[in-house]
Amino acid sequence: MDETYKTYWDRGWAVVPDVFSVDEIDAISRLAMAVAINEITGGDGDDSELDLDEAGNPIPRKVNWPFTKDKHFRTFALNRRLHDLLTGILGK
C-alpha cells in the first residue's frame, strides 16, 4: 500500500490490480459503453464524451454523472473494497 500511496500522491492516480474481478469490470464497462452510446445517438451527449478513432469515427470516452444513471454504477462506486482501498490511500 505504501507504493500505491506514493504513486497516487505523486501522479494523482494509481493502478491497483485485482480490486474487482474481470467479470465485474467487464460488466460495468459494457454498461458504460451502452449508456454512452445511447446518449450519443440520442443527442443527449456532448463532445466531451467522445473521442475519435483512427478513421475519425466517434467513440464513447466517458459517461457524465454515471452515479445518477444506473443503480449498477452506484453499487460499483460504493463497493466496500473500493472504499477500503481509498481510505487507505486518502485517509479519512
C-alpha atoms as one frame of an Amber mdcrd trajectory, in Angstrom:
protein
   0.000   0.000   0.000   2.940   2.359   0.596   3.903   2.322  -3.092   0.259
   2.874  -4.141   0.018   5.780  -1.700   3.220   7.345  -3.028   2.204   6.847
  -6.668  -1.227   8.365  -6.056   0.168  11.474  -4.376   2.968  11.837  -6.953
   0.858  11.301 -10.085  -2.720  11.899  -8.968  -3.685   8.329  -9.882  -2.551
   4.771  -9.219  -3.331   1.370 -10.700  -4.286  -1.240  -8.139  -4.768  -4.698
  -9.644  -7.382  -7.185  -8.503  -9.682  -4.815  -6.613 -12.505  -6.050  -8.854
 -12.782  -9.283 -10.783 -12.501  -9.369 -14.555 -16.227 -10.194 -14.721 -17.134
  -7.179 -12.558 -15.021  -4.836 -14.670 -16.382  -6.321 -17.888 -19.981  -5.838
 -16.730 -19.513  -2.203 -15.664 -17.584  -1.490 -18.866 -20.375  -2.920 -21.035
 -22.926  -0.861 -19.109 -20.862   2.324 -19.507 -20.493   1.742 -23.244 -24.224
   1.097 -23.637 -25.156   4.246 -21.693 -22.628   6.379 -23.576 -23.704   5.119
 -26.992 -27.360   5.625 -26.088 -26.679   9.215 -25.012 -24.595   9.999 -28.077
 -27.066   8.532 -30.550 -29.995  10.037 -28.648 -28.495  13.520 -28.801 -28.051
  13.813 -25.026 -24.247  13.633 -25.095 -21.718  16.311 -25.889 -18.231  16.471
 -27.384 -16.552  15.881 -24.008 -17.983  12.369 -24.064 -16.388  11.464 -27.395
 -13.023  10.579 -28.830 -12.316   9.734 -32.430 -10.800   6.501 -33.710  -8.103
   6.453 -36.422 -10.778   6.697 -39.135 -12.392   9.735 -37.494 -15.435   7.852
 -36.208 -16.785   8.977 -32.842 -16.318   6.542 -29.958 -17.572   6.930 -26.380
 -14.967   8.194 -23.918 -16.898   8.664 -20.691 -20.295   8.829 -19.064 -21.095
  12.088 -17.307 -22.758  11.633 -13.931 -22.914   7.807 -14.091 -23.986   7.589
 -10.438 -27.361   9.054 -11.413 -27.898   6.905 -14.491 -27.983   3.312 -13.291
 -28.024   1.517  -9.948 -25.111  -0.677 -11.064 -22.853   2.389 -11.268 -23.838
   3.280  -7.697 -23.221  -0.261  -6.473 -19.807  -0.269  -8.155 -18.772   3.133
  -6.784 -19.943   2.331  -3.263 -18.333  -1.113  -3.140 -16.651  -1.773   0.189
 -13.417  -2.942  -1.483 -13.075   0.390  -3.252 -13.978   2.287  -0.088 -11.353
   0.439   1.928  -8.713   0.982  -0.739  -9.426   4.720  -0.965  -9.497   5.096
   2.799  -6.043   3.511   2.902  -4.718   5.882   0.246  -6.531   9.098   1.124
  -7.157   8.610   4.801 -10.340   9.743   6.481
